[in-house]
Each structure stands twice: as structure tokens, then as C-alpha cells.
Amino acid sequence: MLTITKVIGVFFSTTGNAEQIVLESGEYIAHNLGIPFESENFTKHDEQTEVRSFSEGDLVIFGTPIYDGRIPNKILQAVQTLFQGNGAFAVPMVTFGSSTFDNSLVDLASELKKNNFSILAAGACACKHSFSEIGLDRPNVDDRKHREAFCTTVVDKVFTASLPLEELEIKGKSAAGGYALSGGLDQPVKNAFKPMTANDTKGSSSLAVSSMHGIANRKQANTTGNSSIKFVTPAGNKPKSVDKGLLSHNSILEQEHTAPAISEFFL
């Protein structure tokens, strides 16, 4: 049995997806362990100045969004510099809206391990897409049921696991290179996609703005779609390579990301 005295939800969330996933998961796990739950938000610039230090006995549910299958460079820089695990347990979680989360989850887990977190479990959660009107119903009822089952298994693992933890196998290739927001860790944010126009959105009220500063004016609509889940197994086919500089993000989604987003959990 692992000794855990507190659960802390830590998240970067411009659209609310990662915040929702982290808070719901963290509160559920804390409730079922009978211990306190706290949260830390590092989305805004003024929330990225203080180094957070954790300790043995803490369980950190750590969530970020991804763009183009990777952790954006500015979020990555914050993860690398602002969080000290000191032996705390962590459950890295990423949110994504297109068909695959690529290498993002293994990247996040790898960075947390470098900061002396012990990785207990990990999850990639399908959500509504940040830049388009894909998956506006995600996470739906089925998504929440599957994530609750994952959180229940995390609680069970706390009672059954022992130290040292076995190495967790997470899909993806760590340090694969190629971030959606280019320019290097110390360079200004530069979007890899052109902003959507009225023609791109076909009359909708969606408007893409800098992913570091949130999304505005997203049209709300009722959509239907299939939701499913896989444990450890691959999530769909890898998108074909295109010159993204010539296409809006919405056009890329139409051409490449036609498969439904599938959540995957690793324990």
C-alpha cells in the first residue's frame, strides 16, 4: 500500500478542458481515498512565477492540453521549471480533440519524472477540439464513465502497489521533437496554424486566437458522435504529413483527423 495523504490537481487550461478533467479526476480519487483535495492553476502568466514544491505523500493529478500532438513549448517550459516532485506521486493527463494524442502523454510523464515525481498512472482524455467545432459533446457520458473507471483503478492501485513502483509503459516516443508552437522554449509563441476565417468555418462563429491566451466566441452546437476507449492500445492511424503552413487548422482537421478521438489510460 502507498502512503498518500493529499491529492493536488495541477493544470494549464485555456479552454477549460484540462481543468475539468483534472478537477473531476482529482476530487473523485481524493474522495475515495478519504483524503483532502487541493488545486493549482498555472494558466496565466502571473501564475507562472512561483515554483511549486511537493513532497512524499502527495498525489498530483497533472493536466495540460496538447496542440498538433505535442505539449506546446510555453507549457513545456513551465512544466520543466515550476514543479519539484521531491518523491511525490503523479498522474499525468493530457486533453486532445483530434484523432490522436501522439507523443504528448509520454512527454509529460518524462518531464515529471525528471522533476522527481513517481508516475503512478497516466491518461489521454478526448475532449472538444479547441480550434474547431469537432467533438462539442466531448467529454460525454461515456467518456466520464470510462474516466471514472480509470480513477477507480488508480485508487485500487494505491492500496495494492508497493515501492519502488514498476516502470509505467505509456504509448509514444519521448523527446520525438517537433512542437505545435515553434520557436524554441525561450522564443515568442508562434502558432503553427493560420487563424480560421469566416470561409474556413462555413458561417460559424468560431474564432481561433492564441492558444496561450484562450479561445473566444466558439459557437455552441448540439452534435452526436461515437465515443470509445482503449486501454494501452493504439488510437487510430497516424495522420498523413501535409504542409500546415498552407492550410488553416480547420482545413487540416477536415483532411486528416476524421477518426473519432479515443481516450487511452495507462496503469
FITI-547608 format. One record per residue (C-alpha): residue number from 0; x, y, z. Coordinates in nm, 2 decimals. Layout:
N
R     i        x        y        z
R   NUM        X        Y        Z
...
***
This chain:
267
R     i        x        y        z
R     0     0.00     0.00     0.00
R     1     0.12     0.35    -0.09
R     2     0.11     0.62     0.17
R     3    -0.08     0.92     0.03
R     4    -0.22     1.20     0.25
R     5    -0.33     1.46    -0.01
R     6    -0.44     1.49    -0.37
R     7    -0.35     1.80    -0.57
R     8    -0.49     1.89    -0.91
R     9    -0.24     2.09    -1.12
R    10    -0.34     2.22    -1.46
R    11    -0.28     2.45    -1.75
R    12    -0.62     2.52    -1.92
R    13    -0.71     2.79    -2.16
R    14    -1.04     2.64    -2.27
R    15    -1.14     2.46    -1.96
R    16    -1.09     2.11    -2.09
R    17    -0.78     2.02    -1.88
R    18    -0.92     2.20    -1.58
R    19    -1.24     1.99    -1.59
R    20    -1.05     1.66    -1.64
R    21    -0.81     1.73    -1.35
R    22    -1.06     1.86    -1.10
R    23    -1.32     1.59    -1.16
R    24    -1.05     1.31    -1.15
R    25    -0.87     1.46    -0.85
R    26    -1.18     1.51    -0.65
R    27    -1.30     1.16    -0.72
R    28    -0.97     1.00    -0.63
R    29    -0.94     1.21    -0.31
R    30    -1.30     1.13    -0.21
R    31    -1.25     0.76    -0.25
R    32    -0.92     0.77    -0.06
R    33    -1.08     0.98     0.22
R    34    -0.81     1.25     0.20
R    35    -0.81     1.63     0.12
R    36    -0.81     1.77    -0.23
R    37    -0.64     2.09    -0.34
R    38    -0.58     2.25    -0.68
R    39    -0.31     2.46    -0.85
R    40    -0.37     2.66    -1.17
R    41    -0.07     2.78    -1.38
R    42    -0.25     2.90    -1.69
R    43    -0.20     3.28    -1.66
R    44     0.14     3.44    -1.68
R    45     0.12     3.57    -1.32
R    46     0.06     3.21    -1.21
R    47     0.39     3.10    -1.37
R    48     0.64     3.28    -1.14
R    49     0.63     3.07    -0.82
R    50     0.80     2.73    -0.80
R    51     0.56     2.46    -0.66
R    52     0.73     2.21    -0.43
R    53     0.56     1.88    -0.34
R    54     0.65     1.60    -0.11
R    55     0.62     1.23    -0.04
R    56     0.26     1.15     0.04
R    57     0.13     1.39    -0.22
R    58    -0.06     1.26    -0.53
R    59    -0.05     1.52    -0.81
R    60    -0.30     1.49    -1.10
R    61    -0.12     1.70    -1.36
R    62    -0.31     1.81    -1.67
R    63    -0.23     2.00    -1.98
R    64    -0.38     2.04    -2.33
R    65    -0.19     1.95    -2.64
R    66    -0.16     2.10    -2.99
R    67    -0.07     1.91    -3.30
R    68     0.00     1.60    -3.08
R    69     0.27     1.77    -2.86
R    70     0.29     1.98    -2.55
R    71     0.33     2.35    -2.66
R    72     0.67     2.49    -2.59
R    73     0.55     2.75    -2.34
R    74     0.36     2.49    -2.13
R    75     0.66     2.26    -2.15
R    76     0.89     2.53    -2.02
R    77     0.66     2.58    -1.72
R    78     0.64     2.21    -1.65
R    79     1.02     2.19    -1.66
R    80     1.09     2.48    -1.43
R    81     0.80     2.54    -1.19
R    82     0.74     2.20    -1.03
R    83     0.95     2.00    -0.79
R    84     0.82     1.65    -0.71
R    85     1.06     1.55    -0.42
R    86     0.92     1.20    -0.44
R    87     0.55     1.28    -0.48
R    88     0.33     1.05    -0.69
R    89     0.19     1.19    -1.02
R    90    -0.08     1.10    -1.27
R    91    -0.01     1.30    -1.59
R    92    -0.31     1.36    -1.80
R    93    -0.35     1.54    -2.14
R    94    -0.66     1.66    -2.32
R    95    -0.69     1.64    -2.70
R    96    -0.97     1.69    -2.96
R    97    -0.84     1.55    -3.28
R    98    -0.79     1.18    -3.36
R    99    -0.46     1.11    -3.17
R   100    -0.25     1.24    -2.88
R   101     0.07     1.12    -3.05
R   102     0.38     1.17    -2.81
R   103     0.23     1.42    -2.57
R   104     0.15     1.20    -2.28
R   105     0.48     1.02    -2.27
R   106     0.65     1.37    -2.30
R   107     0.46     1.50    -2.00
R   108     0.53     1.19    -1.79
R   109     0.90     1.21    -1.88
R   110     0.93     1.57    -1.77
R   111     0.76     1.50    -1.44
R   112     0.99     1.21    -1.38
R   113     1.29     1.44    -1.44
R   114     1.14     1.66    -1.17
R   115     1.14     1.37    -0.92
R   116     0.78     1.27    -0.95
R   117     0.69     0.90    -0.93
R   118     0.45     0.81    -1.21
R   119     0.15     0.61    -1.08
R   120    -0.07     0.61    -1.38
R   121    -0.15     0.83    -1.69
R   122    -0.43     0.92    -1.92
R   123    -0.51     1.09    -2.25
R   124    -0.86     1.22    -2.25
R   125    -1.07     1.31    -2.56
R   126    -1.24     1.65    -2.53
R   127    -1.40     1.90    -2.76
R   128    -1.14     2.05    -3.00
R   129    -1.00     2.39    -2.91
R   130    -0.98     2.54    -3.26
R   131    -1.29     2.39    -3.43
R   132    -1.64     2.26    -3.38
R   133    -1.53     1.90    -3.37
R   134    -1.65     1.70    -3.07
R   135    -1.85     1.97    -2.90
R   136    -2.02     1.70    -2.69
R   137    -1.69     1.56    -2.55
R   138    -1.64     1.46    -2.28
R   139    -1.98     1.29    -2.29
R   140    -2.15     1.05    -2.05
R   141    -1.95     0.75    -2.18
R   142    -1.62     0.95    -2.16
R   143    -1.69     1.03    -1.79
R   144    -1.78     0.66    -1.72
R   145    -1.46     0.54    -1.87
R   146    -1.25     0.81    -1.68
R   147    -1.43     0.72    -1.36
R   148    -1.33     0.36    -1.41
R   149    -0.97     0.47    -1.46
R   150    -0.98     0.67    -1.14
R   151    -1.13     0.38    -0.95
R   152    -0.83     0.17    -1.07
R   153    -0.59     0.44    -0.96
R   154    -0.75     0.42    -0.61
R   155    -0.72     0.04    -0.61
R   156    -0.35     0.07    -0.72
R   157    -0.28     0.30    -0.42
R   158    -0.40     0.01    -0.19
R   159    -0.22    -0.27    -0.38
R   160     0.11    -0.12    -0.51
R   161     0.44    -0.11    -0.33
R   162     0.76     0.08    -0.37
R   163     0.95     0.11    -0.59
R   164     0.68     0.14    -0.85
R   165     0.72    -0.06    -1.17
R   166     0.81     0.14    -1.48
R   167     0.48     0.25    -1.64
R   168     0.47     0.19    -2.02
R   169     0.30     0.48    -2.20
R   170     0.23     0.49    -2.57
R   171     0.45     0.73    -2.76
R   172     0.81     0.82    -2.82
R   173     0.96     1.07    -2.57
R   174     1.16     1.37    -2.70
R   175     1.04     1.30    -3.05
R   176     1.08     1.67    -3.15
R   177     0.85     1.90    -3.34
R   178     0.62     2.12    -3.13
R   179     0.30     2.27    -3.24
R   180     0.41     2.61    -3.11
R   181     0.76     2.66    -3.26
R   182     1.05     2.89    -3.19
R   183     1.21     2.71    -2.90
R   184     1.15     2.73    -2.53
R   185     1.28     3.08    -2.49
R   186     1.12     3.23    -2.81
R   187     0.79     3.41    -2.85
R   188     0.49     3.18    -2.91
R   189     0.42     3.13    -3.28
R   190     0.12     2.94    -3.39
R   191     0.18     2.65    -3.64
R   192    -0.16     2.72    -3.79
R   193    -0.32     3.02    -3.96
R   194    -0.62     3.16    -3.78
R   195    -0.96     3.04    -3.91
R   196    -1.16     3.28    -4.13
R   197    -1.53     3.30    -4.19
R   198    -1.48     3.09    -4.50
R   199    -1.30     2.82    -4.30
R   200    -1.58     2.79    -4.05
R   201    -1.85     2.79    -4.31
R   202    -2.06     3.06    -4.14
R   203    -2.00     2.95    -3.78
R   204    -1.90     3.20    -3.51
R   205    -1.58     3.02    -3.42
R   206    -1.26     3.23    -3.39
R   207    -0.92     3.09    -3.32
R   208    -0.69     3.31    -3.10
R   209    -0.36     3.24    -2.94
R   210    -0.37     2.91    -2.76
R   211    -0.17     3.06    -2.48
R   212    -0.45     3.32    -2.42
R   213    -0.76     3.11    -2.46
R   214    -1.04     3.07    -2.71
R   215    -1.31     3.32    -2.78
R   216    -1.65     3.31    -2.95
R   217    -1.69     2.94    -3.00
R   218    -2.03     2.86    -3.15
R   219    -2.23     2.62    -2.93
R   220    -2.40     2.34    -3.11
R   221    -2.55     2.00    -3.04
R   222    -2.36     1.72    -3.21
R   223    -2.37     1.35    -3.19
R   224    -2.09     1.10    -3.23
R   225    -1.94     0.78    -3.11
R   226    -1.72     0.77    -2.80
R   227    -1.50     0.48    -2.72
R   228    -1.20     0.39    -2.51
R   229    -0.89     0.18    -2.53
R   230    -0.65     0.08    -2.26
R   231    -0.29     0.09    -2.37
R   232    -0.37     0.00    -2.73
R   233    -0.30     0.25    -3.02
R   234    -0.56     0.51    -3.10
R   235    -0.63     0.52    -3.47
R   236    -0.40     0.58    -3.77
R   237    -0.13     0.84    -3.76
R   238    -0.22     1.15    -3.97
R   239    -0.06     1.20    -4.31
R   240     0.21     1.47    -4.34
R   241     0.10     1.80    -4.50
R   242     0.24     2.15    -4.54
R   243     0.05     2.30    -4.25
R   244     0.17     2.65    -4.34
R   245    -0.07     2.64    -4.64
R   246    -0.38     2.53    -4.46
R   247    -0.60     2.66    -4.18
R   248    -0.62     2.44    -3.88
R   249    -0.99     2.37    -3.96
R   250    -0.89     2.25    -4.31
R   251    -0.63     2.02    -4.17
R   252    -0.88     1.86    -3.94
R   253    -1.12     1.81    -4.23
R   254    -0.85     1.64    -4.44
R   255    -0.65     1.44    -4.18
R   256    -0.84     1.39    -3.85
R   257    -1.15     1.21    -3.95
R   258    -1.13     0.93    -3.70
R   259    -1.31     0.99    -3.36
R   260    -1.08     1.08    -3.07
R   261    -1.03     0.78    -2.84
R   262    -0.93     0.82    -2.48
R   263    -0.65     0.59    -2.36
R   264    -0.54     0.51    -2.00
R   265    -0.22     0.35    -1.87
R   266    -0.19     0.18    -1.53
***
